[in-house]
């Protein structure tokens, strides 16, 4: 049955109502709201509300006709209020030719019998909309380039994403671009604004903030004065972060570790200025916790597109001031919460609420909801090292001068270990006197915080390489277990490899040998089996006594600098881990695709002008090809003539990210990969979700031939699907 047939049929329906630590041994109101005398609003649980929204969607076509909307207009159900007498109030957004109408929203009121009793429209637009064209003169690239200069609060723009809309908020509807500009404000916090530009003239029509939180001022103990996102309720503010899934920060008032919520109170304030920078104000530590969790959320979101711990946009709960003299912080699955102690005399009673500690704890939640690494043996060490890795990366990402990035864990909490105040170090884990930096057969018998040193050591060497250097004002010395010299690939690449290994390849019982395989697989996915990155993963593991280095992609196997001259049998796992596939000897294959990462714009490609700049949405770099995503009938493509190599794999590889507004389990919008006009691969709105995915096509049948490769997209007349294409290669 077609989508329109389903909607028509549906329109006739009747109304239907486990703790892991840092390492020491807008909803409907709960009460009914009065609408008029004798009538109250019915509380709708999520399932019932979803049912009501489905019904409103089924009634949308009939409602649009009754309101006199034009043939190009559609109503999209947004919310439903049901009264105790059976009356319903349906809130709709509006589209025109598949484009969202900003300022075109309305509410219709239905009697218990289902009859239309009235409507409330956005003030500027009543009745049907009619535009002379929906083809813009201004390109997406032009809109994206111009918008950041008109943002008021995003002082350091990082990304600009334009969407074609009908703008109807200020008068007669016009075709326009709504460009979302992401950046940071004066306090370093996330700023997100919409800039509206006329799609014909480029004139700026309007602009507004897209983040509706209240910006508070926090005076923290560990990082100075910072901005924090809070929520206002009447004359009070609470430490509830609406930007990050309503993450809530509570003062536990010394409640037991076993029951931190007992007696806990949500931080509240009357002037939205929190803490005094000292422990004399209980809110001071709450600011540190709030800030650390916000920055961790932002890192995962901007780097990997992960919205919160589960990726579902839901924030966790955190408790500050837990226990009495508690020298610990930890994540607990059972309450989906984090606990932060106030420390004791061992660390000058410094609360365990530093940036890297907050990142560490939230990452335990991410690990729990991805690989689920069991918290014992080698998998437990990997669990801990994963939290240390991303806690460290968050510190670098935040770039707060009061807590600059380094590879010391918990250096701000005054740990009295003779380790420069840090709990652990990643450059040489053995410096704390307990952690191990080199694998051996009994490492799984250690406390997981000590066996984690091997994973930490690997990450440091992969990121920074061996040898001495100063990072974040602190001395680092990347030692190796096999006396090799290691060249790092950079922290950002190392983090991307580890995250993909964690979320794609590791399982609950992954040990260090399997982690080597997982990270090699991840590096191969991200950078290719012939890449330096892939090889350096094996080199870094070998430098931690896990496996041996693979042959260099540019030298013979005997010239590998990381292979020890006389390896000790005890220096590597008893059963050497296998790599996903052997690295080839000799020169690696050369990518014959011109400008496969689109960083040079349209160079090398023909077809639609669809290359856009948005580092947050690119797979790598700052540009990618944006095919479709219009919401109306369209055809867009990019094409390139290439000669398929006679040697190498003859494999076409590319990364594809598909997002859609389609809601039915039917395919409407497509992107096809064609060779000489013949379709070889097909993707549709049914393949949406999961971010960028690596796709491949075997072209060995075309070796030596010059062929036309085309990524060809077709979109139907309603609801948008976007196909984002990046990092295309053929070797």
Rosetta blueprint (number, residue, H / E / L):
1 X L
2 X L
3 X H
4 X H
5 X H
6 X H
7 X H
8 X H
9 X H
10 X H
11 X L
12 X L
13 X L
14 X L
15 X L
16 X L
17 X L
18 X L
19 X E
20 X E
21 X E
22 X L
23 X L
24 X L
25 X L
26 X L
27 X L
28 X L
29 X L
30 X L
31 X L
32 X L
33 X L
34 X E
35 X E
36 X E
37 X L
38 X L
39 X E
40 X E
41 X E
42 X L
43 X L
44 X L
45 X L
46 X H
47 X H
48 X H
49 X H
50 X H
51 X H
52 X H
53 X H
54 X H
55 X H
56 X H
57 X H
58 X H
59 X H
60 X H
61 X H
62 X H
63 X H
64 X H
65 X H
66 X H
67 X H
68 X L
69 X L
70 X L
71 X L
72 X L
73 X E
74 X E
75 X E
76 X E
77 X E
78 X E
79 X E
80 X E
81 X E
82 X E
83 X E
84 X L
85 X L
86 X L
87 X L
88 X E
89 X E
90 X E
91 X E
92 X E
93 X E
94 X E
95 X E
96 X E
97 X L
98 X L
99 X E
100 X E
101 X E
102 X E
103 X E
104 X E
105 X E
106 X E
107 X E
108 X E
109 X E
110 X E
111 X L
112 X L
113 X L
114 X L
115 X L
116 X E
117 X E
118 X E
119 X E
120 X E
121 X E
122 X L
123 X L
124 X L
125 X L
126 X L
127 X L
128 X L
129 X L
130 X L
131 X L
132 X L
133 X L
134 X L
135 X L
136 X L
137 X L
138 X L
139 X L
140 X H
141 X H
142 X H
143 X H
144 X H
145 X H
146 X H
147 X H
148 X H
149 X H
150 X H
151 X L
152 X L
153 X L
154 X L
155 X L
156 X L
157 X L
158 X L
159 X E
160 X E
161 X E
162 X E
163 X E
164 X E
165 X E
166 X E
167 X E
168 X L
169 X L
170 X L
171 X L
172 X L
173 X L
174 X E
175 X E
176 X E
177 X E
178 X E
179 X E
180 X E
181 X E
182 X E
183 X E
184 X E
185 X L
186 X L
187 X L
188 X L
189 X L
190 X E
191 X E
192 X E
193 X E
194 X E
195 X E
196 X E
197 X E
198 X E
199 X L
200 X L
201 X L
202 X L
203 X L
204 X E
205 X E
206 X E
207 X E
208 X E
209 X E
210 X L
211 X L
212 X L
213 X L
214 X E
215 X E
216 X E
217 X E
218 X E
219 X E
220 X L
221 X L
222 X L
223 X L
224 X L
225 X E
226 X E
227 X E
228 X E
229 X E
230 X E
231 X E
232 X E
233 X E
234 X L
235 X L
236 X E
237 X E
238 X E
239 X L
240 X E
241 X E
242 X H
243 X H
244 X H
245 X L
246 X L
247 X E
248 X E
249 X E
250 X E
251 X E
252 X L
253 X L
254 X L
255 X L
256 X L
257 X H
258 X H
259 X H
260 X L
261 X L
262 X L
263 X L
264 X L
265 X E
266 X E
267 X L
268 X E
269 X E
270 X L
271 X L
272 X L
273 X E
274 X E
275 X L
276 X L
277 X L
278 X L
279 X L
280 X L
281 X L
282 X L
283 X H
284 X H
285 X H
286 X H
287 X H
288 X H
289 X H
290 X H
291 X H
292 X H
293 X H
294 X H
295 X H
296 X H
297 X H
298 X H
299 X H
300 X H
301 X H
302 X H
303 X H
304 X H
305 X L
306 X L
307 X L
308 X L
309 X L
310 X L
311 X L
312 X L
313 X L
314 X L
315 X L
316 X L
317 X E
318 X E
319 X E
320 X E
321 X E
322 X E
323 X L
324 X L
325 X L
326 X L
327 X L
328 X L
329 X E
330 X E
331 X E
332 X E
333 X H
334 X H
335 X H
336 X L
337 X E
338 X E
339 X E
340 X E
341 X E
342 X L
343 X L
344 X L
345 X H
346 X H
347 X H
348 X L
349 X L
350 X L
351 X L
352 X L
353 X L
354 X L
355 X H
356 X H
357 X H
358 X H
359 X H
360 X H
361 X H
362 X H
363 X H
364 X H
365 X H
366 X H
367 X H
368 X H
369 X L
370 X L
371 X L
372 X L
373 X L
374 X L
375 X L
376 X L
377 X H
378 X H
379 X H
380 X H
381 X H
382 X H
383 X H
384 X H
385 X H
386 X H
387 X H
388 X H
389 X H
390 X H
391 X H
392 X H
393 X H
394 X H
395 X H
396 X H
397 X H
398 X H
399 X L
400 X L
401 X H
402 X H
403 X H
404 X L
405 X L
406 X L
407 X L
408 X E
409 X E
410 X L
411 X H
412 X H
413 X H
414 X L
415 X L
416 X L
417 X L
418 X L
419 X L
420 X L
421 X L
422 X L
423 X L
424 X E
425 X E
426 X L
427 X L
428 X L
429 X H
430 X H
431 X H
432 X H
433 X L
434 X L
435 X L
436 X L
437 X L
438 X L
439 X L
440 X L
441 X L
442 X L
443 X H
444 X H
445 X H
446 X L
447 X L
448 X H
449 X H
450 X H
451 X H
452 X H
453 X H
454 X H
455 X H
456 X H
457 X H
458 X H
459 X H
460 X H
461 X H
462 X H
463 X H
464 X H
465 X L
466 X L
467 X E
468 X E
469 X E
470 X E
471 X E
472 X L
473 X L
474 X E
475 X E
476 X E
477 X E
478 X E
479 X L
480 X L
481 X L
482 X L
483 X L
484 X L
485 X L
486 X L
487 X L
488 X L
489 X L
490 X L
491 X H
492 X H
493 X H
494 X H
495 X H
496 X H
497 X H
498 X H
499 X H
500 X H
501 X H
502 X H
503 X H
504 X H
505 X H
506 X L
507 X L
508 X L
509 X L
510 X L
511 X L
512 X H
513 X H
514 X H
515 X H
516 X H
517 X H
518 X H
519 X H
520 X H
521 X H
522 X H
523 X H
524 X H
525 X H
526 X H
527 X H
528 X L
529 X L
530 X L
531 X L
532 X H
533 X H
534 X H
535 X H
536 X H
537 X H
538 X H
539 X H
540 X H
541 X H
542 X H
543 X L
544 X L
545 X L
546 X L
547 X L
548 X L
549 X L
550 X L
551 X L
552 X L
553 X L
554 X L
555 X L
556 X L
557 X H
558 X H
559 X H
560 X L
561 X L
562 X L
563 X L
564 X L
565 X L
566 X L
567 X L
568 X L
569 X H
570 X H
571 X H
572 X L
573 X L
574 X L
575 X L
576 X L
577 X L
578 X L
579 X L
580 X L
581 X L
582 X L
583 X L
584 X L
585 X L
586 X L
587 X L
588 X L
589 X L
590 X L
591 X L
592 X L
593 X L
594 X L
595 X L
596 X L
597 X L
598 X L
599 X L
600 X L
601 X L
602 X L
603 X L
604 X L
605 X L
606 X E
607 X E
608 X L
609 X L
610 X L
611 X E
612 X E
613 X E
614 X L
615 X L
616 X L
617 X L
618 X L
619 X L
620 X L
621 X L
622 X L
623 X E
624 X E
625 X E
626 X E
627 X E
628 X E
629 X L
630 X L
631 X L
632 X L
633 X L
634 X E
635 X E
636 X E
637 X E
638 X E
639 X E
640 X E
641 X E
642 X E
643 X E
644 X L
645 X L
646 X L
647 X L
648 X L
649 X L
650 X L
651 X E
652 X E
653 X E
654 X E
655 X E
656 X E
657 X E
658 X E
659 X E
660 X E
661 X L
662 X L
663 X L
664 X L
665 X L
666 X L
667 X L
668 X L
669 X L
670 X E
671 X E
672 X E
673 X E
674 X E
675 X E
676 X L
677 X L
678 X E
679 X E
680 X E
681 X E
682 X E
683 X E
684 X E
685 X H
686 X H
687 X H
688 X L
689 X L
690 X L
691 X L
692 X L
693 X E
694 X E
695 X E
696 X E
697 X E
698 X E
699 X L
700 X H
701 X H
702 X H
703 X L
704 X L
705 X L
706 X E
707 X E
708 X E
709 X E
710 X E
711 X E
712 X E
713 X E
714 X E
715 X E
716 X L
717 X L
718 X L
719 X L
720 X L
721 X E
722 X E
723 X E
724 X E
725 X E
726 X E
727 X E
728 X E
729 X E
730 X E
731 X L
